[in-house]
């Protein structure tokens, strides 16, 4: 009888121990401590960060493959407008934004991304002078936009000696390549004023020279969102292949969405710069 009571007590104690372990598992996941939870949370965050970086790398690789596989559909004519090659859609316009990345270029990139409207962002080297600005440029590039060269300091090239012109142009290509991994394929001289030397440098760097068909956002009467969007859509210079010049400006940003919508209502598509022949 004595042994019977001993065995009964032992079974009771074993049952209590099992119940306590179950409660511990419910409360903390197999007896986890706050330190364990913190470690687990950090591990999950690290996994998310790795996934995000892998996704960005995959997107970049896909973009590079698409660029490599894309066949040119347009060429730049002597008036710096687009001409279709073969049976490409002739009713297109090219969106270009100069003086980036100053204050509003990233906002403009996000607006255009939302609208699925491609564009070229022509950058000045003196704006890419901090880690924050480098990050901004990289984000614009990662959103899928083409980066063009607009010289380092936005100086009039016709006033500079040839050595300085070389520095103004090539230094920007070096900066852009360092930040994005890709050198610019388009060059726009400040004020649209090229020299024989700048044309030579652009050719050596494998860049297409580009000016524009029309632009208005530096004129005082168009420094509101409504005014700039209206004139960019209703100007008499709007035509097939038109090369639209804009700048990194608050009012241009404010009018950008309405501008793109207005152009589309008139039947124009936004040309993909990646489909322009590099000659």
C-alpha positions in Angstrom: 0.0 0.0 0.0 2.8 2.3 0.8 4.3 1.8 -2.6 1.0 2.5 -4.2 0.8 6.0 -2.6 4.4 6.7 -3.6 3.7 5.8 -7.2 0.5 8.0 -7.1 2.4 11.0 -5.8 5.1 10.5 -8.4 2.5 10.5 -11.2 0.9 13.7 -9.8 4.2 15.5 -9.7 5.0 14.4 -13.3 1.6 15.7 -14.5 2.2 19.1 -12.9 5.7 19.4 -14.5 4.2 18.7 -17.9 1.5 21.3 -17.5 3.9 23.9 -16.4 6.1 23.2 -19.5 3.0 23.6 -21.7 2.1 27.0 -20.1 5.7 28.1 -20.6 5.5 27.2 -24.2 2.3 29.1 -24.7 3.6 32.2 -22.9 7.1 32.4 -24.5 7.5 29.8 -27.2 9.3 26.9 -25.7 10.4 28.9 -22.7 11.7 31.9 -24.7 13.1 34.9 -22.8 12.8 38.6 -23.8 16.4 38.3 -25.1 15.4 35.3 -27.2 12.4 37.3 -28.7 14.7 40.2 -29.5 17.1 37.9 -31.2 14.3 36.3 -33.2 12.9 39.7 -34.2 16.3 40.9 -35.3 16.7 37.7 -37.3 13.4 38.4 -39.0 14.4 42.0 -39.8 17.7 40.8 -41.2 15.9 38.3 -43.4 13.6 41.1 -44.7 16.6 43.3 -45.4 18.3 40.5 -47.3 15.1 39.8 -49.3 14.8 43.5 -50.1 18.4 43.7 -51.3 17.9 40.5 -53.4 14.8 42.0 -54.9 16.5 45.2 -55.8 19.4 43.2 -57.4 16.9 41.1 -59.3 15.1 44.2 -60.6 18.4 45.8 -61.6 19.4 42.7 -63.5 16.0 42.5 -65.2 16.3 46.2 -66.2 19.8 45.6 -67.6 18.6 42.5 -69.6 15.6 44.5 -71.0 17.9 47.3 -72.0 20.4 45.0 -73.7 17.6 43.2 -75.6 15.7 46.3 -76.6 16.0 47.2 -80.3 16.1 50.9 -81.2 12.7 52.2 -82.3 13.7 55.9 -82.7 16.5 58.0 -83.8 17.4 61.7 -83.0 17.2 63.9 -86.0 19.1 67.2 -86.7 16.3 69.1 -84.9 16.7 67.0 -81.8 13.3 65.4 -82.3 12.5 61.7 -82.5 11.9 60.0 -85.8 10.5 56.4 -85.8 12.5 53.6 -87.2 10.4 51.1 -89.3 6.9 50.9 -87.9 7.4 52.5 -84.5 4.6 54.7 -83.2 5.3 58.2 -84.6 2.9 60.0 -82.2 5.3 60.2 -79.2 7.0 62.9 -77.2 10.2 62.7 -75.2 10.1 64.0 -71.6 13.4 65.4 -70.3 14.2 67.1 -67.0 17.3 69.2 -66.5 19.3 70.5 -63.5 18.7 67.3 -61.4 18.9 66.3 -58.7 18.3 69.7 -57.1 15.2 69.8 -54.9 12.3 68.2 -56.8 13.7 65.6 -59.2 12.9 62.7 -56.9 9.3 63.8 -56.4 9.0 64.2 -60.2 10.5 60.7 -60.7 7.9 59.2 -58.4 5.1 61.0 -60.2 6.3 59.8 -63.5 6.7 56.3 -62.2 3.1 56.3 -61.0 2.0 57.4 -64.4 4.3 54.9 -66.2 5.8 57.8 -68.1 9.5 57.3 -69.1 11.9 60.3 -69.1 15.6 61.4 -69.1 16.9 63.1 -66.0 19.9 65.3 -67.0 22.1 65.8 -64.0 24.6 68.4 -63.0 27.6 67.1 -61.1 27.6 70.0 -58.5 24.2 68.7 -57.3 25.6 65.3 -56.5 28.0 66.4 -53.8 26.7 64.6 -50.7 25.8 61.0 -49.8 22.2 62.1 -49.6 22.3 63.5 -53.2 24.0 60.3 -54.4 21.2 58.3 -52.8 18.6 60.5 -54.5 20.3 59.9 -57.9 20.5 56.2 -57.3 16.8 56.1 -56.4 15.8 57.9 -59.6 17.9 55.5 -61.5 16.5 52.5 -59.7 12.9 53.7 -60.5 13.9 53.0 -64.1 14.8 56.4 -65.4 17.6 57.2 -67.8 20.3 59.5 -66.5 21.8 62.1 -68.9 24.8 64.4 -68.6 24.2 68.2 -68.2 27.9 69.1 -67.3 29.3 69.6 -63.8 28.7 73.3 -63.1 26.2 74.3 -65.9 28.7 76.7 -67.4 28.5 78.0 -70.9 30.8 75.6 -72.7 31.6 78.2 -75.4 33.4 80.3 -72.8 35.6 77.5 -71.5 39.0 76.2 -72.7 39.0 72.7 -74.1 40.6 71.1 -71.1 37.8 72.6 -68.9 35.1 71.4 -71.2 36.6 67.9 -71.0 36.5 68.0 -67.2 32.9 69.4 -67.1 31.6 66.5 -69.2 33.7 63.5 -68.3 33.6 64.1 -64.5 29.8 63.8 -64.6 29.9 60.5 -66.4 32.4 59.3 -63.8 30.1 60.4 -61.0 27.0 58.8 -62.5 28.8 55.5 -63.2 30.1 55.4 -59.6 26.6 55.9 -58.2 24.5 53.9 -60.7 27.0 51.6 -62.4 26.1 53.0 -65.8 27.6 55.9 -67.8 25.2 58.4 -69.4 24.2 57.8 -73.0 22.8 61.3 -73.6 24.4 64.7 -73.4 22.8 68.1 -73.2 24.9 71.2 -73.1 23.9 74.1 -70.8 21.8 76.7 -72.7 21.9 74.3 -75.7 25.3 75.7 -76.7 27.8 73.1 -77.9 31.3 73.5 -79.2 33.3 71.4 -81.6 35.2 70.1 -78.6 32.0 69.1 -76.6 30.7 67.3 -79.7 34.0 65.4 -79.9 33.9 64.5 -76.2 30.3 63.3 -76.5 31.2 61.1 -79.4 34.2 59.7 -77.6 32.0 58.9 -74.6 29.4 57.3 -76.8 26.7 59.9 -76.0 23.9 61.2 -78.2 23.8 65.0 -78.4 20.4 66.4 -77.4 18.8 69.9 -77.3 15.1 70.3 -77.3 11.9 71.2 -79.3 10.4 73.5 -76.7 10.3 74.4 -73.0 8.8 77.2 -70.9 9.3 76.6 -67.2 12.0 79.4 -66.8 9.6 82.1 -68.0 7.9 84.1 -65.3 4.3 83.7 -66.7 4.6 79.9 -66.5 5.9 79.5 -62.9 2.7 77.8 -61.6 1.6 74.2 -62.0 -1.5 75.1 -64.0 0.3 77.5 -66.3 3.2 75.2 -67.1 1.0 72.2 -67.7 -1.3 74.2 -70.0 1.4 75.6 -72.2 3.3 72.3 -72.5 0.2 70.6 -73.8 -1.3 73.4 -75.9 1.8 75.0 -77.4 1.8 75.2 -81.2 5.2 73.5 -81.1 3.7 70.2 -79.9 4.2 67.6 -82.7 5.2 64.0 -83.3 8.6 63.3 -81.8 8.8 66.6 -79.9 11.6 66.8 -77.3 10.1 68.5 -74.2 12.4 70.4 -71.9 11.6 70.8 -68.2 13.6 71.5 -65.1 13.9 70.5 -61.5 11.5 73.2 -60.3 8.6 73.2 -57.8 6.0 74.5 -60.3 7.0 72.0 -62.9 6.6 69.2 -60.4 3.2 70.6 -59.5 2.0 70.6 -63.1 3.7 67.3 -64.2 0.8 64.9 -63.7 -1.7 67.2 -65.4 0.8 67.7 -68.2 1.3 64.0 -68.9 -2.5 63.4 -68.8 -3.1 66.3 -71.2 -0.5 64.9 -73.7 -2.1 61.5 -73.5 -5.6 63.0 -74.1 -4.2 64.5 -77.3 -3.0 61.0 -78.4 0.7 61.2 -77.5 2.6 58.4 -75.9 5.8 59.0 -73.8 8.8 57.6 -75.7 11.1 55.3 -73.8 14.7 56.7 -74.0 16.0 53.2 -73.9 14.6 52.8 -77.4 16.5 55.7 -78.9 19.4 54.6 -81.2 22.9 55.5 -79.8 24.9 56.4 -82.9 
